[in-house]
Amino acid sequence: MKHLFLLLVVFAVAFWGSVAAYAEAEAACDETEECKPIALFNGEDLDDWHIYLADPEVDPDDVWQVRDGAIWCKGEPFGFLRT
């Protein structure tokens, strides 16, 4: 029973410490530009993306497209996108 009480006390201290640290970090983020989210995809085009294909002769627009606000991939040839 003594060990259970000690475990609960340790858990409570750790929990409240992490809550306080999170609240402090959130308050600091509200004051800086660094913490603002960055939109990676605008839902309209892939202008800010880099497209890499295994076959450089293939037109990337034939493989990667934006339809209904989502990125679609034909799947061939192998490739990837990056921001």
PDB file with SEQRES, HELIX, SHEET and CRYST1 records, atoms N, CA, C and O in Angstrom:
SEQRES   1 A   83  MET LYS HIS LEU PHE LEU LEU LEU VAL VAL PHE ALA VAL          
SEQRES   2 A   83  ALA PHE TRP GLY SER VAL ALA ALA TYR ALA GLU ALA GLU          
SEQRES   3 A   83  ALA ALA CYS ASP GLU THR GLU GLU CYS LYS PRO ILE ALA          
SEQRES   4 A   83  LEU PHE ASN GLY GLU ASP LEU ASP ASP TRP HIS ILE TYR          
SEQRES   5 A   83  LEU ALA ASP PRO GLU VAL ASP PRO ASP ASP VAL TRP GLN          
SEQRES   6 A   83  VAL ARG ASP GLY ALA ILE TRP CYS LYS GLY GLU PRO PHE          
SEQRES   7 A   83  GLY PHE LEU ARG THR                                          
HELIX    1 AA1 LYS A    2  ASP A   30  1                                  29    
HELIX    2 AA2 PRO A   60  VAL A   63  1                                   4    
SHEET    1 AA1 2 HIS A  50  LEU A  53  0                                        
SHEET    2 AA1 2 GLY A  79  ARG A  82 -1                                        
SHEET    1 AA2 2 TRP A  64  ARG A  67  0                                        
SHEET    2 AA2 2 ALA A  70  CYS A  73 -1                                        
CRYST1    1.000    1.000    1.000  90.00  90.00  90.00 P 1           1          
ATOM      1  N   MET A   1       0.822  -1.185   0.000  1.00  0.00           N  
ATOM      2  CA  MET A   1       0.000   0.000   0.000  1.00  0.00           C  
ATOM      3  C   MET A   1       0.870   1.255   0.000  1.00  0.00           C  
ATOM      4  O   MET A   1       0.564   2.245  -0.665  1.00  0.00           O  
ATOM      5  N   LYS A   2       1.963   1.188   0.763  1.00  0.00           N  
ATOM      6  CA  LYS A   2       2.866   2.320   0.841  1.00  0.00           C  
ATOM      7  C   LYS A   2       3.481   2.601  -0.537  1.00  0.00           C  
ATOM      8  O   LYS A   2       3.647   3.756  -0.928  1.00  0.00           O  
ATOM      9  N   HIS A   3       3.812   1.535  -1.259  1.00  0.00           N  
ATOM     10  CA  HIS A   3       4.410   1.690  -2.586  1.00  0.00           C  
ATOM     11  C   HIS A   3       3.398   2.268  -3.578  1.00  0.00           C  
ATOM     12  O   HIS A   3       3.761   3.063  -4.444  1.00  0.00           O  
ATOM     13  N   LEU A   4       2.157   1.877  -3.452  1.00  0.00           N  
ATOM     14  CA  LEU A   4       1.116   2.403  -4.334  1.00  0.00           C  
ATOM     15  C   LEU A   4       0.933   3.897  -4.115  1.00  0.00           C  
ATOM     16  O   LEU A   4       0.805   4.660  -5.072  1.00  0.00           O  
ATOM     17  N   PHE A   5       0.921   4.310  -2.857  1.00  0.00           N  
ATOM     18  CA  PHE A   5       0.790   5.731  -2.551  1.00  0.00           C  
ATOM     19  C   PHE A   5       1.976   6.513  -3.113  1.00  0.00           C  
ATOM     20  O   PHE A   5       1.793   7.587  -3.686  1.00  0.00           O  
ATOM     21  N   LEU A   6       3.175   5.990  -2.954  1.00  0.00           N  
ATOM     22  CA  LEU A   6       4.373   6.640  -3.471  1.00  0.00           C  
ATOM     23  C   LEU A   6       4.319   6.719  -5.000  1.00  0.00           C  
ATOM     24  O   LEU A   6       4.689   7.738  -5.584  1.00  0.00           O  
ATOM     25  N   LEU A   7       3.873   5.682  -5.624  1.00  0.00           N  
ATOM     26  CA  LEU A   7       3.738   5.663  -7.082  1.00  0.00           C  
ATOM     27  C   LEU A   7       2.727   6.713  -7.546  1.00  0.00           C  
ATOM     28  O   LEU A   7       2.962   7.401  -8.539  1.00  0.00           O  
ATOM     29  N   LEU A   8       1.621   6.839  -6.842  1.00  0.00           N  
ATOM     30  CA  LEU A   8       0.620   7.852  -7.183  1.00  0.00           C  
ATOM     31  C   LEU A   8       1.162   9.260  -7.014  1.00  0.00           C  
ATOM     32  O   LEU A   8       0.878  10.135  -7.832  1.00  0.00           O  
ATOM     33  N   VAL A   9       1.930   9.488  -5.974  1.00  0.00           N  
ATOM     34  CA  VAL A   9       2.528  10.806  -5.751  1.00  0.00           C  
ATOM     35  C   VAL A   9       3.517  11.132  -6.870  1.00  0.00           C  
ATOM     36  O   VAL A   9       3.506  12.246  -7.394  1.00  0.00           O  
ATOM     37  N   VAL A  10       4.356  10.194  -7.234  1.00  0.00           N  
ATOM     38  CA  VAL A  10       5.329  10.406  -8.312  1.00  0.00           C  
ATOM     39  C   VAL A  10       4.592  10.686  -9.619  1.00  0.00           C  
ATOM     40  O   VAL A  10       4.966  11.592 -10.364  1.00  0.00           O  
ATOM     41  N   PHE A  11       3.555   9.916  -9.895  1.00  0.00           N  
ATOM     42  CA  PHE A  11       2.779  10.125 -11.115  1.00  0.00           C  
ATOM     43  C   PHE A  11       2.136  11.515 -11.120  1.00  0.00           C  
ATOM     44  O   PHE A  11       2.169  12.205 -12.139  1.00  0.00           O  
ATOM     45  N   ALA A  12       1.563  11.924 -10.012  1.00  0.00           N  
ATOM     46  CA  ALA A  12       0.902  13.233  -9.935  1.00  0.00           C  
ATOM     47  C   ALA A  12       1.904  14.362 -10.151  1.00  0.00           C  
ATOM     48  O   ALA A  12       1.610  15.320 -10.867  1.00  0.00           O  
ATOM     49  N   VAL A  13       3.069  14.262  -9.546  1.00  0.00           N  
ATOM     50  CA  VAL A  13       4.097  15.299  -9.714  1.00  0.00           C  
ATOM     51  C   VAL A  13       4.551  15.352 -11.169  1.00  0.00           C  
ATOM     52  O   VAL A  13       4.681  16.435 -11.740  1.00  0.00           O  
ATOM     53  N   ALA A  14       4.792  14.190 -11.770  1.00  0.00           N  
ATOM     54  CA  ALA A  14       5.222  14.159 -13.168  1.00  0.00           C  
ATOM     55  C   ALA A  14       4.133  14.705 -14.085  1.00  0.00           C  
ATOM     56  O   ALA A  14       4.417  15.446 -15.025  1.00  0.00           O  
ATOM     57  N   PHE A  15       2.894  14.337 -13.808  1.00  0.00           N  
ATOM     58  CA  PHE A  15       1.782  14.790 -14.641  1.00  0.00           C  
ATOM     59  C   PHE A  15       1.644  16.311 -14.572  1.00  0.00           C  
ATOM     60  O   PHE A  15       1.573  16.973 -15.608  1.00  0.00           O  
ATOM     61  N   TRP A  16       1.604  16.863 -13.370  1.00  0.00           N  
ATOM     62  CA  TRP A  16       1.440  18.309 -13.233  1.00  0.00           C  
ATOM     63  C   TRP A  16       2.649  19.064 -13.762  1.00  0.00           C  
ATOM     64  O   TRP A  16       2.510  20.172 -14.279  1.00  0.00           O  
ATOM     65  N   GLY A  17       3.820  18.483 -13.638  1.00  0.00           N  
ATOM     66  CA  GLY A  17       5.016  19.107 -14.196  1.00  0.00           C  
ATOM     67  C   GLY A  17       4.953  19.172 -15.714  1.00  0.00           C  
ATOM     68  O   GLY A  17       5.332  20.179 -16.313  1.00  0.00           O  
ATOM     69  N   SER A  18       4.475  18.096 -16.337  1.00  0.00           N  
ATOM     70  CA  SER A  18       4.367  18.098 -17.804  1.00  0.00           C  
ATOM     71  C   SER A  18       3.260  19.033 -18.268  1.00  0.00           C  
ATOM     72  O   SER A  18       3.395  19.668 -19.314  1.00  0.00           O  
ATOM     73  N   VAL A  19       2.175  19.134 -17.519  1.00  0.00           N  
ATOM     74  CA  VAL A  19       1.097  20.064 -17.870  1.00  0.00           C  
ATOM     75  C   VAL A  19       1.606  21.501 -17.785  1.00  0.00           C  
ATOM     76  O   VAL A  19       1.312  22.315 -18.661  1.00  0.00           O  
ATOM     77  N   ALA A  20       2.352  21.811 -16.756  1.00  0.00           N  
ATOM     78  CA  ALA A  20       2.892  23.164 -16.604  1.00  0.00           C  
ATOM     79  C   ALA A  20       3.890  23.478 -17.707  1.00  0.00           C  
ATOM     80  O   ALA A  20       3.891  24.588 -18.239  1.00  0.00           O  
ATOM     81  N   ALA A  21       4.740  22.518 -18.060  1.00  0.00           N  
ATOM     82  CA  ALA A  21       5.721  22.734 -19.138  1.00  0.00           C  
ATOM     83  C   ALA A  21       5.016  22.932 -20.474  1.00  0.00           C  
ATOM     84  O   ALA A  21       5.428  23.770 -21.276  1.00  0.00           O  
ATOM     85  N   TYR A  22       3.954  22.164 -20.716  1.00  0.00           N  
ATOM     86  CA  TYR A  22       3.192  22.310 -21.955  1.00  0.00           C  
ATOM     87  C   TYR A  22       2.536  23.685 -22.026  1.00  0.00           C  
ATOM     88  O   TYR A  22       2.586  24.345 -23.065  1.00  0.00           O  
ATOM     89  N   ALA A  23       1.934  24.111 -20.945  1.00  0.00           N  
ATOM     90  CA  ALA A  23       1.273  25.420 -20.909  1.00  0.00           C  
ATOM     91  C   ALA A  23       2.291  26.534 -21.139  1.00  0.00           C  
ATOM     92  O   ALA A  23       2.003  27.501 -21.845  1.00  0.00           O  
ATOM     93  N   GLU A  24       3.473  26.406 -20.551  1.00  0.00           N  
ATOM     94  CA  GLU A  24       4.519  27.410 -20.745  1.00  0.00           C  
ATOM     95  C   GLU A  24       4.982  27.449 -22.202  1.00  0.00           C  
ATOM     96  O   GLU A  24       5.193  28.526 -22.759  1.00  0.00           O  
ATOM     97  N   ALA A  25       5.138  26.280 -22.814  1.00  0.00           N  
ATOM     98  CA  ALA A  25       5.552  26.214 -24.222  1.00  0.00           C  
ATOM     99  C   ALA A  25       4.477  26.799 -25.123  1.00  0.00           C  
ATOM    100  O   ALA A  25       4.794  27.497 -26.086  1.00  0.00           O  
ATOM    101  N   GLU A  26       3.227  26.531 -24.832  1.00  0.00           N  
ATOM    102  CA  GLU A  26       2.125  27.086 -25.619  1.00  0.00           C  
ATOM    103  C   GLU A  26       2.100  28.603 -25.517  1.00  0.00           C  
ATOM    104  O   GLU A  26       1.889  29.284 -26.520  1.00  0.00           O  
ATOM    105  N   ALA A  27       2.309  29.139 -24.333  1.00  0.00           N  
ATOM    106  CA  ALA A  27       2.305  30.585 -24.144  1.00  0.00           C  
ATOM    107  C   ALA A  27       3.456  31.215 -24.913  1.00  0.00           C  
ATOM    108  O   ALA A  27       3.293  32.287 -25.496  1.00  0.00           O  
ATOM    109  N   ALA A  28       4.618  30.568 -24.923  1.00  0.00           N  
ATOM    110  CA  ALA A  28       5.766  31.093 -25.657  1.00  0.00           C  
ATOM    111  C   ALA A  28       5.509  31.038 -27.161  1.00  0.00           C  
ATOM    112  O   ALA A  28       5.928  31.936 -27.891  1.00  0.00           O  
ATOM    113  N   CYS A  29       4.826  29.997 -27.630  1.00  0.00           N  
ATOM    114  CA  CYS A  29       4.541  29.857 -29.051  1.00  0.00           C  
ATOM    115  C   CYS A  29       3.571  30.923 -29.529  1.00  0.00           C  
ATOM    116  O   CYS A  29       3.668  31.363 -30.674  1.00  0.00           O  
ATOM    117  N   ASP A  30       2.665  31.339 -28.713  1.00  0.00           N  
ATOM    118  CA  ASP A  30       1.703  32.356 -29.114  1.00  0.00           C  
ATOM    119  C   ASP A  30       2.380  33.690 -29.409  1.00  0.00           C  
ATOM    120  O   ASP A  30       1.825  34.537 -30.109  1.00  0.00           O  
ATOM    121  N   GLU A  31       3.578  33.865 -28.871  1.00  0.00           N  
ATOM    122  CA  GLU A  31       4.263  35.135 -29.002  1.00  0.00           C  
ATOM    123  C   GLU A  31       5.281  35.168 -30.135  1.00  0.00           C  
ATOM    124  O   GLU A  31       5.820  36.238 -30.419  1.00  0.00           O  
ATOM    125  N   THR A  32       5.574  34.037 -30.802  1.00  0.00           N  
ATOM    126  CA  THR A  32       6.618  34.009 -31.813  1.00  0.00           C  
ATOM    127  C   THR A  32       6.074  33.553 -33.160  1.00  0.00           C  
ATOM    128  O   THR A  32       5.052  32.872 -33.238  1.00  0.00           O  
ATOM    129  N   GLU A  33       6.772  33.938 -34.210  1.00  0.00           N  
ATOM    130  CA  GLU A  33       6.419  33.519 -35.574  1.00  0.00           C  
ATOM    131  C   GLU A  33       6.801  32.062 -35.801  1.00  0.00           C  
ATOM    132  O   GLU A  33       6.165  31.375 -36.599  1.00  0.00           O  
ATOM    133  N   GLU A  34       7.833  31.581 -35.108  1.00  0.00           N  
ATOM    134  CA  GLU A  34       8.364  30.236 -35.333  1.00  0.00           C  
ATOM    135  C   GLU A  34       7.343  29.145 -35.081  1.00  0.00           C  
ATOM    136  O   GLU A  34       7.447  28.072 -35.674  1.00  0.00           O  
ATOM    137  N   CYS A  35       6.378  29.373 -34.240  1.00  0.00           N  
ATOM    138  CA  CYS A  35       5.441  28.341 -33.843  1.00  0.00           C  
ATOM    139  C   CYS A  35       4.187  28.287 -34.707  1.00  0.00           C  
ATOM    140  O   CYS A  35       3.341  27.417 -34.502  1.00  0.00           O  
ATOM    141  N   LYS A  36       4.052  29.181 -35.651  1.00  0.00           N  
ATOM    142  CA  LYS A  36       2.856  29.186 -36.481  1.00  0.00           C  
ATOM    143  C   LYS A  36       2.902  28.029 -37.470  1.00  0.00           C  
ATOM    144  O   LYS A  36       3.969  27.728 -38.006  1.00  0.00           O  
ATOM    145  N   PRO A  37       1.775  27.374 -37.726  1.00  0.00           N  
ATOM    146  CA  PRO A  37       1.759  26.246 -38.649  1.00  0.00           C  
ATOM    147  C   PRO A  37       2.073  26.687 -40.077  1.00  0.00           C  
ATOM    148  O   PRO A  37       1.794  27.818 -40.474  1.00  0.00           O  
ATOM    149  N   ILE A  38       2.655  25.772 -40.830  1.00  0.00           N  
ATOM    150  CA  ILE A  38       2.986  26.015 -42.227  1.00  0.00           C  
ATOM    151  C   ILE A  38       2.111  25.097 -43.071  1.00  0.00           C  
ATOM    152  O   ILE A  38       2.122  23.881 -42.880  1.00  0.00           O  
ATOM    153  N   ALA A  39       1.354  25.670 -44.002  1.00  0.00           N  
ATOM    154  CA  ALA A  39       0.527  24.859 -44.902  1.00  0.00           C  
ATOM    155  C   ALA A  39       1.441  24.261 -45.963  1.00  0.00           C  
ATOM    156  O   ALA A  39       2.082  24.992 -46.717  1.00  0.00           O  
ATOM    157  N   LEU A  40       1.502  22.935 -46.023  1.00  0.00           N  
ATOM    158  CA  LEU A  40       2.355  22.274 -47.002  1.00  0.00           C  
ATOM    159  C   LEU A  40       1.655  22.085 -48.339  1.00  0.00           C  
ATOM    160  O   LEU A  40       2.311  22.021 -49.379  1.00  0.00           O  
ATOM    161  N   PHE A  41       0.337  21.995 -48.321  1.00  0.00           N  
ATOM    162  CA  PHE A  41      -0.418  21.741 -49.542  1.00  0.00           C  
ATOM    163  C   PHE A  41      -1.580  22.717 -49.607  1.00  0.00           C  
ATOM    164  O   PHE A  41      -2.366  22.830 -48.666  1.00  0.00           O  
ATOM    165  N   ASN A  42      -1.681  23.422 -50.730  1.00  0.00           N  
ATOM    166  CA  ASN A  42      -2.735  24.426 -50.856  1.00  0.00           C  
ATOM    167  C   ASN A  42      -4.043  23.866 -51.412  1.00  0.00           C  
ATOM    168  O   ASN A  42      -5.035  24.592 -51.486  1.00  0.00           O  
ATOM    169  N   GLY A  43      -4.067  22.595 -51.803  1.00  0.00           N  
ATOM    170  CA  GLY A  43      -5.286  21.965 -52.297  1.00  0.00           C  
ATOM    171  C   GLY A  43      -5.602  22.284 -53.739  1.00  0.00           C  
ATOM    172  O   GLY A  43      -6.639  21.861 -54.250  1.00  0.00           O  
ATOM    173  N   GLU A  44      -4.723  23.030 -54.415  1.00  0.00           N  
ATOM    174  CA  GLU A  44      -4.990  23.437 -55.785  1.00  0.00           C  
ATOM    175  C   GLU A  44      -3.940  22.965 -56.781  1.00  0.00           C  
ATOM    176  O   GLU A  44      -4.279  22.567 -57.896  1.00  0.00           O  
ATOM    177  N   ASP A  45      -2.670  23.005 -56.390  1.00  0.00           N  
ATOM    178  CA  ASP A  45      -1.614  22.627 -57.324  1.00  0.00           C  
ATOM    179  C   ASP A  45      -0.384  22.139 -56.563  1.00  0.00           C  
ATOM    180  O   ASP A  45      -0.357  22.149 -55.332  1.00  0.00           O  
ATOM    181  N   LEU A  46       0.625  21.714 -57.307  1.00  0.00           N  
ATOM    182  CA  LEU A  46       1.858  21.207 -56.699  1.00  0.00           C  
ATOM    183  C   LEU A  46       3.027  22.156 -56.965  1.00  0.00           C  
ATOM    184  O   LEU A  46       4.172  21.715 -57.070  1.00  0.00           O  
ATOM    185  N   ASP A  47       2.745  23.448 -57.075  1.00  0.00           N  
ATOM    186  CA  ASP A  47       3.767  24.436 -57.429  1.00  0.00           C  
ATOM    187  C   ASP A  47       4.930  24.492 -56.444  1.00  0.00           C  
ATOM    188  O   ASP A  47       6.069  24.686 -56.866  1.00  0.00           O  
ATOM    189  N   ASP A  48       4.684  24.331 -55.170  1.00  0.00           N  
ATOM    190  CA  ASP A  48       5.757  24.428 -54.171  1.00  0.00           C  
ATOM    191  C   ASP A  48       6.364  23.079 -53.814  1.00  0.00           C  
ATOM    192  O   ASP A  48       7.098  22.969 -52.832  1.00  0.00           O  
ATOM    193  N   TRP A  49       6.064  22.054 -54.601  1.00  0.00           N  
ATOM    194  CA  TRP A  49       6.562  20.705 -54.364  1.00  0.00           C  
ATOM    195  C   TRP A  49       7.636  20.369 -55.387  1.00  0.00           C  
ATOM    196  O   TRP A  49       7.638  20.897 -56.500  1.00  0.00           O  
ATOM    197  N   HIS A  50       8.549  19.483 -54.998  1.00  0.00           N  
ATOM    198  CA  HIS A  50       9.572  18.959 -55.909  1.00  0.00           C  
ATOM    199  C   HIS A  50       9.173  17.536 -56.250  1.00  0.00           C  
ATOM    200  O   HIS A  50       8.893  16.730 -55.363  1.00  0.00           O  
ATOM    201  N   ILE A  51       9.147  17.232 -57.538  1.00  0.00           N  
ATOM    202  CA  ILE A  51       8.723  15.907 -58.002  1.00  0.00           C  
ATOM    203  C   ILE A  51       9.941  15.162 -58.543  1.00  0.00           C  
ATOM    204  O   ILE A  51      10.690  15.696 -59.362  1.00  0.00           O  
ATOM    205  N   TYR A  52      10.133  13.936 -58.086  1.00  0.00           N  
ATOM    206  CA  TYR A  52      11.221  13.086 -58.541  1.00  0.00           C  
ATOM    207  C   TYR A  52      10.623  11.807 -59.107  1.00  0.00           C  
ATOM    208  O   TYR A  52       9.797  11.164 -58.459  1.00  0.00           O  
ATOM    209  N   LEU A  53      11.035  11.440 -60.308  1.00  0.00           N  
ATOM    210  CA  LEU A  53      10.568  10.219 -60.943  1.00  0.00           C  
ATOM    211  C   LEU A  53      11.769   9.369 -61.347  1.00  0.00           C  
ATOM    212  O   LEU A  53      12.823   9.897 -61.700  1.00  0.00           O  
ATOM    213  N   ALA A  54      11.601   8.044 -61.290  1.00  0.00           N  
ATOM    214  CA  ALA A  54      12.668   7.132 -61.676  1.00  0.00           C  
ATOM    215  C   ALA A  54      12.999   7.294 -63.156  1.00  0.00           C  
ATOM    216  O   ALA A  54      14.153   7.127 -63.552  1.00  0.00           O  
ATOM    217  N   ASP A  55      12.012   7.612 -63.967  1.00  0.00           N  
ATOM    218  CA  ASP A  55      12.213   7.837 -65.400  1.00  0.00           C  
ATOM    219  C   ASP A  55      12.072   9.334 -65.672  1.00  0.00           C  
ATOM    220  O   ASP A  55      10.954   9.846 -65.729  1.00  0.00           O  
ATOM    221  N   PRO A  56      13.182  10.037 -65.840  1.00  0.00           N  
ATOM    222  CA  PRO A  56      13.111  11.485 -66.016  1.00  0.00           C  
ATOM    223  C   PRO A  56      12.468  11.910 -67.339  1.00  0.00           C  
ATOM    224  O   PRO A  56      12.163  13.088 -67.521  1.00  0.00           O  
ATOM    225  N   GLU A  57      12.260  10.977 -68.253  1.00  0.00           N  
ATOM    226  CA  GLU A  57      11.636  11.287 -69.540  1.00  0.00           C  
ATOM    227  C   GLU A  57      10.121  11.452 -69.427  1.00  0.00           C  
ATOM    228  O   GLU A  57       9.491  12.034 -70.310  1.00  0.00           O  
ATOM    229  N   VAL A  58       9.536  10.938 -68.340  1.00  0.00           N  
ATOM    230  CA  VAL A  58       8.081  10.989 -68.143  1.00  0.00           C  
ATOM    231  C   VAL A  58       7.690  12.362 -67.605  1.00  0.00           C  
ATOM    232  O   VAL A  58       8.359  12.909 -66.728  1.00  0.00           O  
ATOM    233  N   ASP A  59       6.613  12.905 -68.133  1.00  0.00           N  
ATOM    234  CA  ASP A  59       6.094  14.195 -67.666  1.00  0.00           C  
ATOM    235  C   ASP A  59       5.487  14.012 -66.271  1.00  0.00           C  
ATOM    236  O   ASP A  59       4.583  13.193 -66.103  1.00  0.00           O  
ATOM    237  N   PRO A  60       5.964  14.756 -65.271  1.00  0.00           N  
ATOM    238  CA  PRO A  60       5.433  14.618 -63.908  1.00  0.00           C  
ATOM    239  C   PRO A  60       3.921  14.844 -63.833  1.00  0.00           C  
ATOM    240  O   PRO A  60       3.258  14.265 -62.973  1.00  0.00           O  
ATOM    241  N   ASP A  61       3.367  15.674 -64.718  1.00  0.00           N  
ATOM    242  CA  ASP A  61       1.922  15.918 -64.699  1.00  0.00           C  
ATOM    243  C   ASP A  61       1.130  14.688 -65.112  1.00  0.00           C  
ATOM    244  O   ASP A  61      -0.066  14.602 -64.836  1.00  0.00           O  
ATOM    245  N   ASP A  62       1.784  13.728 -65.775  1.00  0.00           N  
ATOM    246  CA  ASP A  62       1.115  12.476 -66.118  1.00  0.00           C  
ATOM    247  C   ASP A  62       1.075  11.514 -64.940  1.00  0.00           C  
ATOM    248  O   ASP A  62       0.286  10.569 -64.934  1.00  0.00           O  
ATOM    249  N   VAL A  63       1.919  11.749 -63.947  1.00  0.00           N  
ATOM    250  CA  VAL A  63       1.996  10.854 -62.782  1.00  0.00           C  
ATOM    251  C   VAL A  63       1.306  11.466 -61.568  1.00  0.00           C  
ATOM    252  O   VAL A  63       0.538  10.786 -60.887  1.00  0.00           O  
ATOM    253  N   TRP A  64       1.567  12.738 -61.291  1.00  0.00           N  
ATOM    254  CA  TRP A  64       1.044  13.423 -60.113  1.00  0.00           C  
ATOM    255  C   TRP A  64       0.027  14.471 -60.527  1.00  0.00           C  
ATOM    256  O   TRP A  64       0.284  15.279 -61.419  1.00  0.00           O  
ATOM    257  N   GLN A  65      -1.136  14.453 -59.875  1.00  0.00           N  
ATOM    258  CA  GLN A  65      -2.204  15.403 -60.176  1.00  0.00           C  
ATOM    259  C   GLN A  65      -2.902  15.832 -58.889  1.00  0.00           C  
ATOM    260  O   GLN A  65      -2.823  15.161 -57.860  1.00  0.00           O  
ATOM    261  N   VAL A  66      -3.577  16.957 -58.977  1.00  0.00           N  
ATOM    262  CA  VAL A  66      -4.427  17.402 -57.871  1.00  0.00           C  
ATOM    263  C   VAL A  66      -5.862  17.313 -58.360  1.00  0.00           C  
ATOM    264  O   VAL A  66      -6.237  17.953 -59.344  1.00  0.00           O  
ATOM    265  N   ARG A  67      -6.663  16.511 -57.661  1.00  0.00           N  
ATOM    266  CA  ARG A  67      -8.084  16.353 -58.002  1.00  0.00           C  
ATOM    267  C   ARG A  67      -8.911  16.532 -56.742  1.00  0.00           C  
ATOM    268  O   ARG A  67      -8.650  15.901 -55.718  1.00  0.00           O  
ATOM    269  N   ASP A  68      -9.900  17.388 -56.826  1.00  0.00           N  
ATOM    270  CA  ASP A  68     -10.824  17.616 -55.704  1.00  0.00           C  
ATOM    271  C   ASP A  68     -10.084  17.927 -54.407  1.00  0.00           C  
ATOM    272  O   ASP A  68     -10.495  17.486 -53.334  1.00  0.00           O  
ATOM    273  N   GLY A  69      -8.993  18.685 -54.503  1.00  0.00           N  
ATOM    274  CA  GLY A  69      -8.260  19.097 -53.318  1.00  0.00           C  
ATOM    275  C   GLY A  69      -7.358  18.041 -52.722  1.00  0.00           C  
ATOM    276  O   GLY A  69      -6.853  18.217 -51.613  1.00  0.00           O  
ATOM    277  N   ALA A  70      -7.139  16.930 -53.443  1.00  0.00           N  
ATOM    278  CA  ALA A  70      -6.274  15.863 -52.944  1.00  0.00           C  
ATOM    279  C   ALA A  70      -5.189  15.547 -53.965  1.00  0.00           C  
ATOM    280  O   ALA A  70      -5.378  15.745 -55.165  1.00  0.00           O  
ATOM    281  N   ILE A  71      -4.056  15.057 -53.485  1.00  0.00           N  
ATOM    282  CA  ILE A  71      -2.962  14.666 -54.366  1.00  0.00           C  
ATOM    283  C   ILE A  71      -3.211  13.240 -54.836  1.00  0.00           C  
ATOM    284  O   ILE A  71      -3.446  12.336 -54.034  1.00  0.00           O  
ATOM    285  N   TRP A  72      -3.153  13.057 -56.155  1.00  0.00           N  
ATOM    286  CA  TRP A  72      -3.348  11.742 -56.757  1.00  0.00           C  
ATOM    287  C   TRP A  72      -2.064  11.321 -57.462  1.00  0.00           C  
ATOM    288  O   TRP A  72      -1.401  12.136 -58.104  1.00  0.00           O  
ATOM    289  N   CYS A  73      -1.723  10.052 -57.337  1.00  0.00           N  
ATOM    290  CA  CYS A  73      -0.541   9.510 -57.990  1.00  0.00           C  
ATOM    291  C   CYS A  73      -0.945   8.313 -58.836  1.00  0.00           C  
ATOM    292  O   CYS A  73      -1.653   7.421 -58.371  1.00  0.00           O  
ATOM    293  N   LYS A  74      -0.489   8.303 -60.083  1.00  0.00           N  
ATOM    294  CA  LYS A  74      -0.756   7.189 -60.992  1.00  0.00           C  
ATOM    295  C   LYS A  74      -0.009   5.940 -60.517  1.00  0.00           C  
ATOM    296  O   LYS A  74      -0.501   4.822 -60.669  1.00  0.00           O  
ATOM    297  N   GLY A  75       1.179   6.137 -59.942  1.00  0.00           N  
ATOM    298  CA  GLY A  75       1.930   5.009 -59.389  1.00  0.00           C  
ATOM    299  C   GLY A  75       3.061   4.507 -60.268  1.00  0.00           C  
ATOM    300  O   GLY A  75       3.916   3.757 -59.797  1.00  0.00           O  
ATOM    301  N   GLU A  76       3.087   4.895 -61.507  1.00  0.00           N  
ATOM    302  CA  GLU A  76       4.153   4.469 -62.410  1.00  0.00           C  
ATOM    303  C   GLU A  76       4.575   5.633 -63.272  1.00  0.00           C  
ATOM    304  O   GLU A  76       3.711   6.341 -63.790  1.00  0.00           O  
ATOM    305  N   PRO A  77       5.820   5.860 -63.446  1.00  0.00           N  
ATOM    306  CA  PRO A  77       6.968   5.180 -62.843  1.00  0.00           C  
ATOM    307  C   PRO A  77       7.129   5.569 -61.376  1.00  0.00           C  
ATOM    308  O   PRO A  77       6.495   6.500 -60.879  1.00  0.00           O  
ATOM    309  N   PHE A  78       7.987   4.832 -60.715  1.00  0.00           N  
ATOM    310  CA  PHE A  78       8.248   5.089 -59.304  1.00  0.00           C  
ATOM    311  C   PHE A  78       8.759   6.506 -59.116  1.00  0.00           C  
ATOM    312  O   PHE A  78       9.533   6.998 -59.937  1.00  0.00           O  
ATOM    313  N   GLY A  79       8.339   7.166 -58.053  1.00  0.00           N  
ATOM    314  CA  GLY A  79       8.806   8.515 -57.749  1.00  0.00           C  
ATOM    315  C   GLY A  79       8.257   8.974 -56.414  1.00  0.00           C  
ATOM    316  O   GLY A  79       7.598   8.220 -55.698  1.00  0.00           O  
ATOM    317  N   PHE A  80       8.543  10.227 -56.096  1.00  0.00           N  
ATOM    318  CA  PHE A  80       8.043  10.791 -54.845  1.00  0.00           C  
ATOM    319  C   PHE A  80       7.966  12.294 -54.937  1.00  0.00           C  
ATOM    320  O   PHE A  80       8.551  12.913 -55.826  1.00  0.00           O  
ATOM    321  N   LEU A  81       7.233  12.873 -54.003  1.00  0.00           N  
ATOM    322  CA  LEU A  81       7.120  14.318 -53.861  1.00  0.00           C  
ATOM    323  C   LEU A  81       7.810  14.720 -52.566  1.00  0.00           C  
ATOM    324  O   LEU A  81       7.900  13.942 -51.617  1.00  0.00           O  
ATOM    325  N   ARG A  82       8.295  15.960 -52.557  1.00  0.00           N  
ATOM    326  CA  ARG A  82       8.791  16.508 -51.295  1.00  0.00           C  
ATOM    327  C   ARG A  82       8.547  18.001 -51.291  1.00  0.00           C  
ATOM    328  O   ARG A  82       8.457  18.638 -52.340  1.00  0.00           O  
ATOM    329  N   THR A  83       8.441  18.547 -50.088  1.00  0.00           N  
ATOM    330  CA  THR A  83       8.222  19.988 -49.957  1.00  0.00           C  
ATOM    331  C   THR A  83       9.547  20.673 -49.798  1.00  0.00           C  
ATOM    332  O   THR A  83       9.598  21.896 -49.670  1.00  0.00           O  
TER     333      THR A  83                                                      
END                                                                             
